[in-house]
């Protein structure tokens, strides 16, 4: 699979995972503290982390000589 396609998929999946995590934190904070608490740019941060991991993992598997 092309590395840029993998990075694009990682960005989308990371953004969705960040949204779910952000909403989960907001729901739990609402019940526990009765106010909104959260990390402002969490979906973007998680998307960047997922894309970085995809780049590192993709280069690592290619350089180690793994066969697909």
MOPAC internal coordinates of N, CA, C and O (Angstrom, degrees):
PM7 1SCF
backbone

  N    0.0000 0     0.00 0     0.00 0    0    0    0
  C    1.4411 1     0.00 0     0.00 0    1    0    0
  C    1.5348 1   108.46 1     0.00 0    2    1    0
  O    1.2310 1   121.15 1   -40.42 1    3    2    1
  N    1.2523 1   115.40 1   139.58 1    3    2    1
  C    1.4532 1   121.58 1   179.73 1    5    3    2
  C    1.5297 1   110.17 1   -61.80 1    6    5    3
  O    1.2310 1   119.94 1   -42.51 1    7    6    5
  N    1.3267 1   117.73 1   137.49 1    7    6    5
  C    1.4630 1   121.78 1  -175.91 1    9    7    6
  C    1.5225 1   111.51 1   -64.32 1   10    9    7
  O    1.2310 1   119.64 1   145.50 1   11   10    9
  N    1.3363 1   118.30 1   -34.50 1   11   10    9
  C    1.4673 1   119.86 1  -178.75 1   13   11   10
  C    1.5185 1   111.10 1   -72.51 1   14   13   11
  O    1.2310 1   120.45 1   148.35 1   15   14   13
  N    1.3201 1   116.74 1   -31.65 1   15   14   13
  C    1.4648 1   119.61 1   174.69 1   17   15   14
  C    1.5238 1   109.57 1   -66.87 1   18   17   15
  O    1.2310 1   120.67 1   140.54 1   19   18   17
  N    1.3198 1   116.32 1   -39.46 1   19   18   17
  C    1.4513 1   121.11 1   177.90 1   21   19   18
  C    1.5308 1   111.13 1   -64.21 1   22   21   19
  O    1.2310 1   120.39 1   138.95 1   23   22   21
  N    1.3159 1   116.85 1   -41.05 1   23   22   21
  C    1.4669 1   120.86 1   178.24 1   25   23   22
  C    1.5197 1   110.53 1   -65.45 1   26   25   23
  O    1.2310 1   119.74 1   138.73 1   27   26   25
  N    1.3276 1   118.10 1   -41.27 1   27   26   25
  C    1.4625 1   121.28 1   177.95 1   29   27   26
  C    1.5244 1   111.18 1   -62.06 1   30   29   27
  O    1.2310 1   120.51 1   135.80 1   31   30   29
  N    1.3194 1   116.63 1   -44.20 1   31   30   29
  C    1.4616 1   120.46 1   177.85 1   33   31   30
  C    1.5293 1   109.85 1   -63.55 1   34   33   31
  O    1.2310 1   120.07 1   139.01 1   35   34   33
  N    1.3343 1   117.47 1   -40.99 1   35   34   33
  C    1.4610 1   121.22 1   178.94 1   37   35   34
  C    1.5301 1   111.07 1   -63.48 1   38   37   35
  O    1.2310 1   120.20 1   141.51 1   39   38   37
  N    1.3338 1   117.22 1   -38.49 1   39   38   37
  C    1.4607 1   120.29 1   177.30 1   41   39   38
  C    1.5242 1   111.62 1   -62.94 1   42   41   39
  O    1.2310 1   120.32 1   135.13 1   43   42   41
  N    1.3161 1   116.99 1   -44.87 1   43   42   41
  C    1.4659 1   120.94 1  -178.90 1   45   43   42
  C    1.5249 1   110.52 1   -66.61 1   46   45   43
  O    1.2310 1   120.62 1   132.24 1   47   46   45
  N    1.3310 1   116.42 1   -47.76 1   47   46   45
  C    1.4620 1   120.38 1  -179.48 1   49   47   46
  C    1.5236 1   110.38 1   -64.88 1   50   49   47
  O    1.2310 1   119.91 1   140.02 1   51   50   49
  N    1.3197 1   117.77 1   -39.98 1   51   50   49
  C    1.4607 1   121.17 1   177.68 1   53   51   50
  C    1.5149 1   112.40 1   -63.90 1   54   53   51
  O    1.2310 1   120.39 1   140.74 1   55   54   53
  N    1.3232 1   116.87 1   -39.26 1   55   54   53
  C    1.4685 1   120.45 1   178.17 1   57   55   54
  C    1.5245 1   110.58 1   -64.48 1   58   57   55
  O    1.2310 1   120.57 1   135.77 1   59   58   57
  N    1.3259 1   116.51 1   -44.23 1   59   58   57
  C    1.4711 1   120.27 1   179.00 1   61   59   58
  C    1.5319 1   110.32 1   -65.00 1   62   61   59
  O    1.2310 1   120.31 1   137.35 1   63   62   61
  N    1.3266 1   117.02 1   -42.65 1   63   62   61
  C    1.4661 1   120.42 1   177.78 1   65   63   62
  C    1.5280 1   110.90 1   -62.64 1   66   65   63
  O    1.2310 1   120.27 1   140.81 1   67   66   65
  N    1.3196 1   117.09 1   -39.19 1   67   66   65
  C    1.4619 1   120.87 1   176.80 1   69   67   66
  C    1.5101 1   112.63 1   -64.70 1   70   69   67
  O    1.2310 1   120.60 1   140.96 1   71   70   69
  N    1.3262 1   116.46 1   -39.04 1   71   70   69
  C    1.4646 1   119.67 1   176.43 1   73   71   70
  C    1.5258 1   111.34 1   -63.40 1   74   73   71
  O    1.2310 1   120.96 1   134.81 1   75   74   73
  N    1.3223 1   115.77 1   -45.19 1   75   74   73
  C    1.4654 1   119.36 1   179.34 1   77   75   74
  C    1.5261 1   111.23 1   -63.52 1   78   77   75
  O    1.2310 1   120.29 1   137.00 1   79   78   77
  N    1.3148 1   117.04 1   -43.00 1   79   78   77
  C    1.4551 1   120.78 1   178.68 1   81   79   78
  C    1.5266 1   111.23 1   -64.76 1   82   81   79
  O    1.2310 1   120.31 1   137.44 1   83   82   81
  N    1.3104 1   117.02 1   -42.56 1   83   82   81
  C    1.4616 1   121.72 1   178.74 1   85   83   82
  C    1.5241 1   111.42 1   -61.96 1   86   85   83
  O    1.2310 1   120.52 1   135.59 1   87   86   85
  N    1.3176 1   116.60 1   -44.41 1   87   86   85
  C    1.4639 1   120.01 1   179.03 1   89   87   86
  C    1.5256 1   111.41 1   -67.72 1   90   89   87
  O    1.2310 1   120.59 1   142.91 1   91   90   89
  N    1.3236 1   116.47 1   -37.09 1   91   90   89
  C    1.4641 1   119.64 1   176.83 1   93   91   90
  C    1.5208 1   111.75 1   -62.97 1   94   93   91
  O    1.2310 1   120.65 1   137.02 1   95   94   93
  N    1.3338 1   116.37 1   -42.98 1   95   94   93
  C    1.4629 1   120.70 1   177.00 1   97   95   94
  C    1.5321 1   110.03 1   -62.57 1   98   97   95
  O    1.2310 1   120.18 1   137.63 1   99   98   97
  N    1.3241 1   117.25 1   -42.37 1   99   98   97
  C    1.4673 1   120.93 1  -179.36 1  101   99   98
  C    1.5260 1   111.46 1   -64.48 1  102  101   99
  O    1.2310 1   119.87 1   139.41 1  103  102  101
  N    1.3189 1   117.85 1   -40.59 1  103  102  101
  C    1.4685 1   120.93 1  -179.98 1  105  103  102
  C    1.5245 1   110.54 1   -66.56 1  106  105  103
  O    1.2310 1   120.55 1   134.23 1  107  106  105
  N    1.3297 1   116.56 1   -45.77 1  107  106  105
  C    1.4634 1   120.03 1   179.62 1  109  107  106
  C    1.5309 1   110.43 1   -63.99 1  110  109  107
  O    1.2310 1   120.20 1   137.81 1  111  110  109
  N    1.3312 1   117.23 1   -42.19 1  111  110  109
  C    1.4647 1   120.75 1   179.16 1  113  111  110
  C    1.5209 1   110.97 1   -64.42 1  114  113  111
  O    1.2310 1   120.02 1   144.48 1  115  114  113
  N    1.3103 1   117.56 1   -35.52 1  115  114  113
  C    1.4624 1   120.46 1   178.82 1  117  115  114
  C    1.5258 1   110.70 1   -64.02 1  118  117  115
  O    1.2310 1   120.11 1   138.42 1  119  118  117
  N    1.3090 1   117.39 1   -41.58 1  119  118  117
  C    1.4562 1   120.54 1   179.72 1  121  119  118
  C    1.5253 1   112.31 1   -74.03 1  122  121  119
  O    1.2310 1   119.88 1   143.35 1  123  122  121
  N    1.3131 1   117.82 1   -36.65 1  123  122  121
  C    1.4597 1   120.99 1  -175.63 1  125  123  122
  C    1.5260 1   112.14 1   -82.83 1  126  125  123
  O    1.2310 1   120.01 1   134.02 1  127  126  125
  N    1.3221 1   117.59 1   -45.98 1  127  126  125
  C    1.4604 1   121.38 1  -172.83 1  129  127  126
  C    1.5272 1   114.11 1  -108.84 1  130  129  127
  O    1.2310 1   119.46 1   174.20 1  131  130  129
  N    1.3208 1   118.63 1    -5.80 1  131  130  129
  C    1.4737 1   123.51 1  -177.56 1  133  131  130
  C    1.5246 1   113.26 1    57.77 1  134  133  131
  O    1.2310 1   120.35 1  -147.42 1  135  134  133
  N    1.3162 1   116.93 1    32.58 1  135  134  133
  C    1.4679 1   121.24 1   173.53 1  137  135  134
  C    1.5223 1   108.62 1  -156.12 1  138  137  135
  O    1.2310 1   121.15 1   -14.94 1  139  138  137
  N    1.3127 1   115.41 1   165.06 1  139  138  137
  C    1.4620 1   120.67 1  -177.71 1  141  139  138
  C    1.5285 1   110.28 1   -80.70 1  142  141  139
  O    1.2310 1   121.28 1   -52.87 1  143  142  141
  N    1.3151 1   115.16 1   127.13 1  143  142  141
  C    1.4604 1   121.87 1   176.60 1  145  143  142
  C    1.5223 1   106.70 1  -134.45 1  146  145  143
  O    1.2310 1   120.33 1   -39.69 1  147  146  145
  N    1.3091 1   116.97 1   140.31 1  147  146  145
  C    1.4544 1   119.44 1   178.16 1  149  147  146
  C    1.5115 1   111.47 1  -179.62 1  150  149  147
  O    1.2310 1   121.63 1    -5.59 1  151  150  149
  N    1.3164 1   114.48 1   174.41 1  151  150  149
  C    1.4576 1   121.55 1   176.71 1  153  151  150
  C    1.5292 1   106.63 1  -101.79 1  154  153  151
  O    1.2310 1   120.75 1   -56.10 1  155  154  153
  N    1.3131 1   116.16 1   123.90 1  155  154  153
  C    1.4613 1   121.31 1  -168.37 1  157  155  154
  C    1.5306 1   113.74 1   -58.70 1  158  157  155
  O    1.2310 1   119.17 1   131.40 1  159  158  157
  N    1.3112 1   119.18 1   -48.60 1  159  158  157
  C    1.4633 1   121.86 1  -174.78 1  161  159  158
  C    1.5253 1   112.61 1  -110.60 1  162  161  159
  O    1.2310 1   119.95 1  -147.35 1  163  162  161
  N    1.3155 1   117.71 1    32.65 1  163  162  161
  C    1.4589 1   121.43 1  -175.82 1  165  163  162
  C    1.5320 1   113.21 1   -57.70 1  166  165  163
  O    1.2310 1   117.91 1   136.14 1  167  166  165
  N    1.3327 1   121.58 1   -43.86 1  167  166  165
  C    1.4715 1   119.37 1   179.29 1  169  167  166
  C    1.5339 1   113.36 1   -59.70 1  170  169  167
  O    1.2310 1   120.41 1   142.82 1  171  170  169
  N    1.3220 1   116.83 1   -37.18 1  171  170  169
  C    1.4646 1   119.97 1   179.55 1  173  171  170
  C    1.5318 1   111.23 1   -71.92 1  174  173  171
  O    1.2310 1   120.82 1   142.54 1  175  174  173
  N    1.3304 1   116.05 1   -37.46 1  175  174  173
  C    1.4604 1   120.30 1   178.61 1  177  175  174
  C    1.5228 1   110.21 1   -65.45 1  178  177  175
  O    1.2310 1   120.18 1   133.40 1  179  178  177
  N    1.3264 1   117.27 1   -46.60 1  179  178  177
  C    1.4623 1   121.58 1  -179.53 1  181  179  178
  C    1.5293 1   110.15 1   -64.62 1  182  181  179
  O    1.2310 1   119.98 1   140.83 1  183  182  181
  N    1.3309 1   117.64 1   -39.17 1  183  182  181
  C    1.4685 1   120.68 1   177.94 1  185  183  182
  C    1.5243 1   110.93 1   -62.21 1  186  185  183
  O    1.2310 1   120.13 1   138.05 1  187  186  185
  N    1.3306 1   117.35 1   -41.95 1  187  186  185
  C    1.4618 1   120.69 1   178.43 1  189  187  186
  C    1.5266 1   111.23 1   -65.75 1  190  189  187
  O    1.2310 1   120.32 1   141.06 1  191  190  189
  N    1.3235 1   117.00 1   -38.94 1  191  190  189
  C    1.4687 1   120.56 1   177.99 1  193  191  190
  C    1.5248 1   110.31 1   -64.56 1  194  193  191
  O    1.2310 1   120.25 1   134.70 1  195  194  193
  N    1.3290 1   117.13 1   -45.30 1  195  194  193
  C    1.4691 1   120.76 1   178.74 1  197  195  194
  C    1.5276 1   110.83 1   -60.79 1  198  197  195
  O    1.2310 1   120.05 1   137.69 1  199  198  197
  N    1.3373 1   117.51 1   -42.31 1  199  198  197
  C    1.4666 1   120.55 1   179.83 1  201  199  198
  C    1.5249 1   110.51 1   -66.17 1  202  201  199
  O    1.2310 1   120.03 1   139.55 1  203  202  201
  N    1.3185 1   117.55 1   -40.45 1  203  202  201
  C    1.4588 1   120.60 1   177.22 1  205  203  202
  C    1.5146 1   112.29 1   -62.89 1  206  205  203
  O    1.2310 1   120.66 1   137.39 1  207  206  205
  N    1.3187 1   116.34 1   -42.61 1  207  206  205
  C    1.4640 1   120.40 1   177.50 1  209  207  206
  C    1.5219 1   110.30 1   -64.33 1  210  209  207
  O    1.2310 1   119.92 1   140.88 1  211  210  209
  N    1.3214 1   117.76 1   -39.12 1  211  210  209
  C    1.4675 1   120.72 1   178.91 1  213  211  210
  C    1.5255 1   110.92 1   -64.21 1  214  213  211
  O    1.2310 1   120.14 1   139.45 1  215  214  213
  N    1.3309 1   117.34 1   -40.55 1  215  214  213
  C    1.4676 1   120.32 1   177.86 1  217  215  214
  C    1.5237 1   111.44 1   -65.33 1  218  217  215
  O    1.2310 1   120.42 1   134.08 1  219  218  217
  N    1.3232 1   116.80 1   -45.92 1  219  218  217
  C    1.4646 1   120.19 1  -179.60 1  221  219  218
  C    1.5143 1   110.82 1   -65.34 1  222  221  219
  O    1.2310 1   120.60 1   135.11 1  223  222  221
  N    1.3232 1   116.45 1   -44.89 1  223  222  221
  C    1.4588 1   120.90 1  -178.18 1  225  223  222
  C    1.5290 1   110.89 1   -66.08 1  226  225  223
  O    1.2310 1   120.24 1   139.90 1  227  226  225
  N    1.3277 1   117.15 1   -40.10 1  227  226  225
  C    1.4625 1   121.01 1   179.17 1  229  227  226
  C    1.5127 1   112.27 1   -65.15 1  230  229  227
  O    1.2310 1   120.13 1   135.41 1  231  230  229
  N    1.3232 1   117.35 1   -44.59 1  231  230  229
  C    1.4708 1   120.64 1   178.08 1  233  231  230
  C    1.5148 1   111.33 1   -67.70 1  234  233  231
  O    1.2310 1   120.38 1   143.64 1  235  234  233
  N    1.2982 1   116.89 1   -36.36 1  235  234  233
  C    1.4597 1   120.54 1  -179.10 1  237  235  234
  C    1.5148 1   111.71 1   -66.99 1  238  237  235
  O    1.2310 1   120.37 1   138.02 1  239  238  237
  N    1.3270 1   116.90 1   -41.98 1  239  238  237
  C    1.4605 1   119.39 1  -179.04 1  241  239  238
  C    1.5254 1   110.79 1   -70.33 1  242  241  239
  O    1.2310 1   120.04 1   147.71 1  243  242  241
  N    1.3256 1   117.53 1   -32.29 1  243  242  241
  C    1.4550 1   120.67 1   178.45 1  245  243  242
  C    1.5188 1   112.32 1   -73.14 1  246  245  243
  O    1.2310 1   120.64 1   141.62 1  247  246  245
  N    1.3310 1   116.37 1   -38.38 1  247  246  245
  C    1.4605 1   119.84 1  -177.24 1  249  247  246
  C    1.5221 1   112.33 1   -78.84 1  250  249  247
  O    1.2310 1   119.96 1   159.85 1  251  250  249
  N    1.3258 1   117.69 1   -20.15 1  251  250  249
  C    1.4719 1   120.65 1  -179.35 1  253  251  250
  C    1.5129 1   111.77 1   -81.44 1  254  253  251
  O    1.2310 1   119.99 1   170.45 1  255  254  253
  N    1.3006 1   117.62 1    -9.55 1  255  254  253
  C    1.4729 1   121.02 1   177.79 1  257  255  254
  C    1.5159 1   114.29 1    86.01 1  258  257  255
  O    1.2310 1   120.55 1  -158.13 1  259  258  257
  N    1.3406 1   116.55 1    21.87 1  259  258  257
  C    1.4539 1   118.98 1   176.81 1  261  259  258
  C    1.5181 1   109.62 1   -69.63 1  262  261  259
  O    1.2310 1   120.59 1   -39.32 1  263  262  261
  N    1.3117 1   116.48 1   140.68 1  263  262  261
  C    1.4549 1   120.47 1   178.04 1  265  263  262
  C    1.5105 1   109.29 1  -100.06 1  266  265  263
  O    1.2310 1   121.37 1   -40.88 1  267  266  265
  N    1.3221 1   114.99 1   139.12 1  267  266  265
  C    1.4630 1   119.68 1   179.70 1  269  267  266
  C    1.4965 1   110.32 1   -96.17 1  270  269  267
  O    1.2310 1   120.10 1   180.00 1  271  270  269

